[in-house]
């Protein structure tokens, strides 16, 4: 059994994309309390949820501004009901190879139904890897 199945995360990670891009429709943006590290104080972070999947994506500053540029608005209430494409981007963060989630304009040829193969998932980079226990 995979560790990701044994210890499922509350929020999606770049690895959940399995190397593929997905068209998703933004359902809501919500503020949530979480711990960046075990034994650290809780912080508020913004999370995007989508109609096509259960897990949310913690918005890093980079991802939030990418979505704002794509949709032409920095007001997140304007994002609701709009489609974007999320894709994985391998990168090095603090000396570790990680897979970040990035956004681009939605491409119609990408089938969002493929998300059904994922464990209800998606997510962002290492800075968004939170301990929620």
Backbone as a chain_set.jsonl record, in Angstrom:
{"seq": "XXXXXXXXXXXXXXXXXXXXXXXXXXXXXXXXXXXXXXXXXXXXXXXXXXXXXXXXXXXXXXXXXXXXXXXXXXXXXXXXXXXXXXXXXXXXXXXXXXXXXXXXXXXXXXXXXXXXXXXXXXXXXXXXXXXXX", "coords": {"N": [[0.851, -1.178, 0.0], [0.494, 2.231, -0.743], [2.086, 5.015, 0.865], [0.7, 7.411, 0.675], [-1.892, 6.547, 0.56], [-2.17, 5.326, 2.996], [-1.811, 7.412, 4.761], [-3.664, 9.742, 4.159], [-3.822, 13.049, 2.815], [-5.282, 16.155, 3.767], [-5.405, 18.234, 1.983], [-4.752, 18.673, -1.51], [-1.765, 17.682, -3.283], [1.009, 18.493, -5.443], [1.926, 16.071, -6.445], [-0.389, 14.58, -6.548], [-1.491, 15.154, -8.971], [-0.392, 13.448, -10.754], [1.389, 13.876, -12.875], [-0.156, 15.016, -14.87], [-2.272, 17.476, -16.514], [-5.229, 19.269, -15.511], [-8.5, 20.41, -16.227], [-10.422, 22.474, -14.238], [-13.233, 23.648, -12.379], [-13.701, 26.487, -10.5], [-15.117, 26.4, -7.369], [-15.333, 27.482, -4.798], [-13.607, 29.755, -2.579], [-11.939, 29.557, 0.402], [-11.067, 30.589, 3.741], [-8.887, 28.973, 5.914], [-7.826, 27.495, 8.993], [-4.637, 26.281, 9.798], [-1.697, 24.279, 10.539], [1.595, 25.06, 9.813], [3.83, 23.495, 10.477], [4.466, 20.684, 12.639], [3.669, 21.335, 16.037], [3.841, 24.095, 15.689], [2.434, 27.441, 15.688], [-1.006, 27.897, 14.722], [-2.047, 29.079, 11.494], [-3.776, 31.269, 9.226], [-4.816, 30.28, 6.033], [-5.574, 30.48, 2.552], [-7.783, 28.532, 0.616], [-8.546, 26.908, -2.38], [-11.404, 25.414, -3.755], [-12.846, 22.962, -5.903], [-15.339, 22.044, -8.349], [-15.018, 19.526, -9.457], [-13.545, 17.843, -7.796], [-12.812, 16.626, -4.437], [-10.796, 17.376, -2.598], [-9.144, 20.359, -1.563], [-7.047, 23.02, -2.838], [-4.329, 24.51, -1.427], [-3.722, 27.877, -1.567], [-0.844, 29.26, -2.665], [1.035, 32.311, -2.749], [2.1, 32.626, -5.323], [0.511, 30.843, -6.904], [-2.057, 31.943, -6.493], [-1.784, 34.508, -7.678], [-1.241, 33.713, -10.299], [-3.713, 32.578, -11.016], [-5.335, 34.854, -10.751], [-4.262, 36.454, -12.82], [-4.887, 34.858, -15.061], [-7.7, 34.821, -14.977], [-8.275, 37.466, -15.018], [-8.843, 39.078, -12.814], [-8.287, 40.24, -9.533], [-10.027, 39.872, -7.524], [-11.329, 37.405, -5.678], [-13.967, 36.579, -5.584], [-14.849, 36.893, -8.136], [-13.836, 34.7, -9.387], [-15.364, 32.443, -9.031], [-17.04, 29.721, -10.472], [-15.536, 29.825, -12.757], [-13.298, 28.326, -15.154], [-10.09, 26.82, -14.908], [-6.832, 25.562, -15.748], [-5.014, 23.26, -13.958], [-1.694, 22.25, -13.35], [1.167, 20.076, -12.863], [4.364, 21.124, -11.653], [7.607, 20.346, -11.518], [10.097, 21.246, -9.15], [12.839, 22.738, -7.298], [12.938, 23.146, -3.885], [14.187, 24.521, -1.046], [16.371, 22.772, -1.211], [15.15, 20.362, -1.788], [13.521, 18.159, -4.061], [10.419, 18.907, -5.283], [6.942, 18.826, -6.236], [5.138, 21.293, -7.516], [1.902, 22.88, -7.751], [0.633, 24.533, -10.464], [-1.017, 27.104, -12.447], [-2.832, 27.679, -15.502], [-4.478, 29.123, -18.37], [-7.633, 27.614, -19.051], [-7.826, 24.688, -20.986], [-9.697, 23.262, -23.409], [-9.379, 20.655, -24.444], [-8.44, 19.032, -22.441], [-9.48, 16.534, -20.343], [-11.451, 16.79, -17.614], [-12.711, 14.756, -16.274], [-10.931, 12.744, -15.807], [-10.012, 13.113, -13.311], [-11.401, 11.482, -11.634], [-9.939, 9.204, -11.218], [-8.13, 9.846, -9.324], [-7.321, 9.943, -5.799], [-9.593, 11.529, -4.767], [-8.404, 14.164, -5.219], [-5.793, 16.835, -5.36], [-2.979, 19.508, -5.235], [-0.481, 21.964, -3.694], [2.87, 23.422, -3.328], [5.838, 22.522, -1.313], [5.851, 24.378, 0.816], [3.245, 24.404, 1.486], [2.669, 22.057, 2.738], [1.108, 20.756, 5.177], [0.82, 19.794, 8.595], [-1.889, 18.337, 9.878], [-2.734, 17.021, 12.089]], "CA": [[0.0, 0.0, 0.0], [1.245, 3.486, -0.805], [1.976, 5.856, 2.055], [-0.344, 8.419, 0.448], [-3.166, 5.903, 0.873], [-2.175, 5.05, 4.43], [-1.876, 8.693, 5.462], [-4.18, 10.714, 3.189], [-3.726, 14.47, 3.167], [-6.528, 16.912, 3.67], [-5.303, 19.074, 0.792], [-4.063, 18.042, -2.624], [-0.369, 18.031, -3.533], [1.39, 18.41, -6.854], [2.041, 14.66, -6.823], [-1.724, 14.059, -6.821], [-1.816, 15.389, -10.383], [0.161, 12.303, -11.486], [2.054, 14.321, -14.101], [-1.137, 15.449, -15.872], [-2.983, 18.739, -16.315], [-6.671, 19.067, -15.384], [-9.422, 21.546, -16.23], [-11.254, 22.454, -13.043], [-14.106, 24.795, -12.197], [-13.582, 26.978, -9.13], [-16.393, 26.37, -6.663], [-15.271, 28.456, -3.704], [-12.324, 30.056, -1.946], [-12.232, 29.728, 1.824], [-9.955, 30.755, 4.67], [-8.855, 27.85, 6.839], [-6.736, 27.473, 9.973], [-3.788, 25.095, 9.682], [-0.358, 24.359, 11.119], [2.644, 24.844, 8.814], [4.716, 22.449, 10.975], [4.008, 20.195, 13.938], [3.983, 22.181, 17.208], [3.904, 25.527, 15.371], [1.109, 28.048, 15.841], [-1.896, 27.846, 13.564], [-2.092, 30.255, 10.633], [-4.857, 31.273, 8.245], [-4.411, 30.164, 4.638], [-6.687, 30.433, 1.621], [-7.877, 27.253, -0.08], [-9.477, 26.864, -3.51], [-12.113, 24.153, -3.943], [-13.302, 22.808, -7.279], [-16.522, 21.197, -8.515], [-14.677, 18.198, -9.941], [-12.766, 17.063, -6.84], [-13.141, 16.921, -3.05], [-9.701, 18.055, -1.903], [-8.839, 21.716, -1.974], [-5.666, 23.398, -3.125], [-3.894, 25.652, -0.636], [-3.21, 28.887, -2.493], [0.38, 30.015, -2.396], [0.977, 33.626, -3.405], [2.355, 32.41, -6.753], [-0.661, 30.246, -7.541], [-3.164, 32.91, -6.451], [-1.566, 35.538, -8.702], [-1.409, 33.087, -11.609], [-5.153, 32.476, -11.262], [-5.824, 36.224, -10.961], [-3.858, 36.868, -14.175], [-5.646, 34.058, -16.025], [-9.119, 35.182, -14.957], [-8.402, 38.908, -15.209], [-9.37, 39.739, -11.634], [-7.695, 39.915, -8.242], [-11.14, 39.642, -6.603], [-11.611, 35.971, -5.75], [-15.395, 36.316, -5.82], [-15.002, 36.829, -9.596], [-13.301, 33.424, -9.861], [-16.339, 31.368, -8.837], [-17.657, 29.247, -11.707], [-14.595, 29.929, -13.881], [-12.418, 27.177, -15.349], [-8.652, 26.984, -15.091], [-6.116, 24.299, -15.849], [-3.942, 23.077, -12.989], [-0.703, 21.307, -13.852], [2.294, 19.913, -11.955], [5.643, 21.691, -12.079], [8.703, 19.953, -10.637], [11.003, 22.332, -8.799], [13.678, 22.53, -6.127], [12.594, 24.05, -2.792], [14.995, 24.243, 0.144], [17.224, 21.614, -1.458], [14.336, 19.165, -2.026], [12.7, 18.117, -5.259], [8.993, 18.881, -4.987], [6.074, 19.089, -7.38], [4.193, 22.367, -7.209], [0.75, 23.015, -8.635], [0.593, 25.818, -11.148], [-2.264, 27.308, -13.206], [-2.818, 28.342, -16.81], [-5.83, 29.231, -18.929], [-8.241, 26.298, -19.306], [-7.751, 24.143, -22.348], [-10.876, 22.394, -23.536], [-9.085, 19.266, -24.787], [-8.065, 18.276, -21.248], [-10.695, 15.97, -19.775], [-11.451, 16.859, -16.157], [-13.242, 13.519, -15.708], [-9.817, 11.892, -15.424], [-9.819, 13.292, -11.873], [-12.051, 10.403, -10.904], [-8.96, 8.177, -10.884], [-7.333, 10.311, -8.192], [-7.975, 9.742, -4.504], [-10.308, 12.775, -4.465], [-7.23, 14.972, -4.913], [-4.936, 17.882, -5.946], [-2.326, 20.434, -4.239], [0.586, 22.933, -3.927], [4.257, 23.091, -3.05], [6.278, 22.117, 0.016], [5.455, 25.341, 1.834], [1.849, 24.153, 1.8], [2.571, 20.701, 3.249], [0.76, 21.025, 6.559], [0.469, 18.732, 9.524], [-3.219, 18.672, 10.381], [-3.113, 16.097, 13.152]], "C": [[0.896, 1.239, 0.0], [1.033, 4.294, 0.468], [0.883, 6.907, 1.894], [-1.739, 7.848, 0.709], [-3.292, 5.632, 2.37], [-2.386, 6.322, 5.248], [-2.375, 9.769, 4.501], [-4.081, 12.144, 3.721], [-5.079, 15.127, 2.984], [-6.57, 17.745, 2.39], [-4.487, 18.352, -0.276], [-2.617, 18.529, -2.715], [-0.098, 17.942, -5.028], [1.508, 16.975, -7.327], [0.68, 14.044, -7.135], [-2.134, 14.238, -8.281], [-1.278, 14.28, -11.281], [0.743, 12.701, -12.841], [1.127, 14.861, -15.17], [-1.715, 16.807, -15.518], [-4.487, 18.456, -16.294], [-7.412, 20.392, -15.474], [-10.318, 21.402, -15.009], [-12.052, 23.745, -12.95], [-14.047, 25.228, -10.733], [-14.969, 27.054, -8.505], [-16.443, 27.402, -5.541], [-13.829, 28.65, -3.266], [-12.639, 30.273, -0.47], [-10.948, 29.873, 2.636], [-10.028, 29.632, 5.684], [-7.641, 27.952, 7.754], [-5.953, 26.179, 9.794], [-2.43, 25.349, 10.315], [0.676, 24.102, 10.034], [3.574, 23.69, 9.188], [4.131, 21.922, 12.286], [4.493, 21.128, 15.056], [4.159, 23.658, 16.893], [2.507, 26.122, 15.542], [0.287, 27.92, 14.558], [-1.844, 29.166, 12.807], [-3.318, 30.144, 9.732], [-4.251, 31.17, 6.857], [-5.674, 30.079, 3.798], [-6.617, 29.151, 0.808], [-8.913, 27.37, -1.192], [-10.084, 25.47, -3.59], [-12.735, 24.156, -5.333], [-14.475, 21.85, -7.353], [-16.148, 19.748, -8.791], [-13.896, 17.329, -8.961], [-13.093, 17.489, -5.413], [-12.053, 17.7, -2.331], [-9.491, 19.444, -2.466], [-7.363, 21.894, -2.248], [-5.331, 24.627, -2.292], [-3.245, 26.639, -1.597], [-1.92, 29.506, -1.962], [0.202, 31.37, -3.076], [1.145, 33.469, -4.916], [1.125, 31.879, -7.461], [-1.833, 31.217, -7.571], [-2.996, 33.986, -7.524], [-1.641, 34.964, -10.115], [-2.894, 33.011, -11.961], [-5.741, 33.862, -11.531], [-5.484, 36.715, -12.365], [-4.677, 36.147, -15.236], [-7.084, 34.55, -16.137], [-9.357, 36.686, -15.043], [-8.982, 39.649, -14.018], [-8.62, 39.284, -10.387], [-8.768, 39.688, -7.182], [-11.568, 38.181, -6.726], [-13.098, 35.658, -5.937], [-15.695, 36.266, -7.32], [-14.542, 35.492, -10.168], [-14.329, 32.298, -9.841], [-17.017, 31.027, -10.164], [-16.747, 29.301, -12.922], [-13.694, 28.7, -13.919], [-10.978, 27.623, -15.495], [-8.06, 25.6, -15.298], [-5.023, 24.289, -14.793], [-3.001, 22.016, -13.534], [0.454, 21.21, -12.862], [3.549, 20.559, -12.53], [6.728, 21.266, -11.09], [9.618, 21.151, -10.376], [11.815, 21.946, -7.577], [13.299, 23.591, -5.099], [13.39, 23.616, -1.571], [15.819, 22.963, -0.016], [16.494, 20.309, -1.701], [13.61, 19.276, -3.344], [11.241, 17.981, -4.833], [8.218, 19.101, -6.282], [5.04, 20.11, -6.946], [3.0, 22.27, -8.145], [0.771, 24.424, -9.182], [-0.677, 25.888, -11.985], [-1.971, 27.963, -14.547], [-4.267, 28.404, -17.285], [-6.342, 27.833, -19.263], [-8.109, 25.934, -20.769], [-8.833, 23.091, -22.467], [-10.536, 20.938, -23.815], [-8.687, 18.416, -23.586], [-9.343, 17.824, -20.547], [-10.631, 15.977, -18.252], [-12.02, 15.595, -15.521], [-12.142, 12.558, -15.282], [-9.566, 12.012, -13.922], [-10.466, 12.175, -11.065], [-11.08, 9.293, -10.527], [-8.123, 8.572, -9.679], [-8.063, 10.026, -6.887], [-8.626, 11.029, -4.029], [-9.335, 13.939, -4.289], [-6.753, 16.045, -5.876], [-4.137, 18.68, -4.887], [-1.102, 21.234, -4.621], [1.947, 22.491, -3.404], [4.58, 22.824, -1.587], [5.853, 23.077, 1.093], [4.023, 25.131, 2.285], [1.618, 22.74, 2.316], [2.352, 20.791, 4.754], [0.442, 19.776, 7.338], [-0.868, 19.113, 10.149], [-3.673, 17.729, 11.486], [-3.231, 16.795, 14.494]], "O": [[1.928, 1.273, 0.669], [-0.04, 4.268, 1.07], [0.212, 7.258, 2.865], [-2.661, 8.591, 1.043], [-4.383, 5.701, 2.936], [-3.048, 6.31, 6.285], [-1.596, 10.619, 4.07], [-4.237, 12.397, 4.915], [-5.897, 14.712, 2.164], [-7.63, 17.937, 1.793], [-3.634, 17.521, 0.035], [-2.289, 19.634, -2.284], [-0.893, 17.378, -5.78], [1.222, 16.683, -8.488], [0.599, 13.087, -7.905], [-3.028, 13.544, -8.766], [-1.667, 14.184, -12.445], [0.614, 11.972, -13.825], [1.577, 15.141, -16.282], [-1.657, 17.237, -14.366], [-4.968, 17.539, -16.959], [-7.002, 21.381, -14.867], [-10.901, 20.343, -14.774], [-11.599, 24.802, -13.388], [-14.313, 24.431, -9.834], [-15.875, 27.691, -9.043], [-17.441, 28.098, -5.353], [-12.956, 27.827, -3.541], [-13.506, 31.078, -0.129], [-9.894, 29.354, 2.268], [-11.087, 29.36, 6.25], [-6.577, 28.426, 7.355], [-6.54, 25.107, 9.655], [-2.063, 26.491, 10.592], [0.651, 23.05, 9.395], [4.057, 22.98, 8.306], [3.387, 22.63, 12.965], [5.61, 21.642, 15.001], [4.593, 24.412, 17.764], [1.514, 25.395, 15.54], [0.833, 27.847, 13.456], [-1.628, 30.228, 13.391], [-3.834, 29.049, 9.507], [-3.295, 31.875, 6.533], [-6.722, 29.653, 4.283], [-5.546, 28.734, 0.368], [-10.018, 27.867, -0.975], [-9.374, 24.468, -3.505], [-13.1, 25.203, -5.869], [-14.601, 20.949, -6.524], [-16.878, 18.836, -8.402], [-13.609, 16.173, -9.274], [-13.597, 18.591, -5.197], [-12.352, 18.593, -1.538], [-9.636, 19.684, -3.665], [-6.542, 21.033, -1.933], [-5.973, 25.668, -2.431], [-2.334, 26.285, -2.346], [-1.917, 30.188, -0.938], [-0.7, 31.538, -3.896], [0.427, 34.095, -5.695], [0.733, 32.402, -8.504], [-2.533, 31.302, -8.58], [-3.959, 34.337, -8.205], [-2.065, 35.66, -11.038], [-3.285, 33.343, -13.08], [-6.555, 34.024, -12.44], [-6.322, 37.325, -13.028], [-5.114, 36.764, -16.208], [-7.624, 34.683, -17.235], [-10.5, 37.133, -15.131], [-9.552, 40.728, -14.177], [-8.352, 38.096, -10.209], [-8.441, 39.343, -6.046], [-12.105, 37.771, -7.755], [-13.443, 34.573, -6.405], [-16.686, 35.663, -7.731], [-14.834, 35.186, -11.324], [-14.179, 31.308, -10.556], [-17.499, 31.904, -10.88], [-17.139, 28.869, -14.007], [-13.366, 28.111, -12.888], [-10.677, 28.646, -16.11], [-8.717, 24.589, -15.049], [-4.2, 25.203, -14.737], [-3.435, 21.015, -14.104], [0.702, 22.148, -12.104], [3.769, 20.543, -13.741], [6.771, 21.756, -9.962], [9.876, 21.959, -11.268], [11.521, 20.958, -6.905], [13.33, 24.786, -5.391], [13.277, 22.477, -1.118], [15.947, 22.173, 0.919], [17.125, 19.258, -1.812], [13.134, 20.35, -3.711], [10.879, 17.052, -4.111], [8.784, 19.513, -7.295], [4.178, 19.827, -6.115], [3.081, 21.652, -9.206], [0.913, 25.392, -8.434], [-1.338, 24.875, -12.212], [-0.996, 28.699, -14.703], [-5.16, 27.813, -16.679], [-5.579, 26.973, -19.703], [-8.263, 26.769, -21.66], [-8.864, 22.133, -21.694], [-11.318, 20.055, -23.462], [-8.605, 17.193, -23.703], [-10.189, 18.648, -20.199], [-9.837, 15.243, -17.664], [-11.826, 15.382, -14.324], [-12.385, 11.655, -14.482], [-8.974, 11.116, -13.321], [-10.095, 11.958, -9.911], [-11.359, 8.516, -9.614], [-7.473, 7.72, -9.073], [-9.286, 9.886, -6.873], [-8.245, 11.564, -2.988], [-9.43, 14.651, -3.289], [-7.215, 16.16, -7.012], [-4.509, 18.6, -3.717], [-0.703, 21.196, -5.785], [2.146, 21.321, -3.076], [3.702, 22.891, -0.727], [5.519, 22.644, 2.196], [3.622, 25.621, 3.341], [0.481, 22.27, 2.329], [3.312, 20.892, 5.517], [-0.129, 18.821, 6.812], [-0.959, 20.107, 10.871], [-4.864, 17.648, 11.786], [-3.544, 16.155, 15.498]]}, "num_chains": 1, "name": "protein.A"}
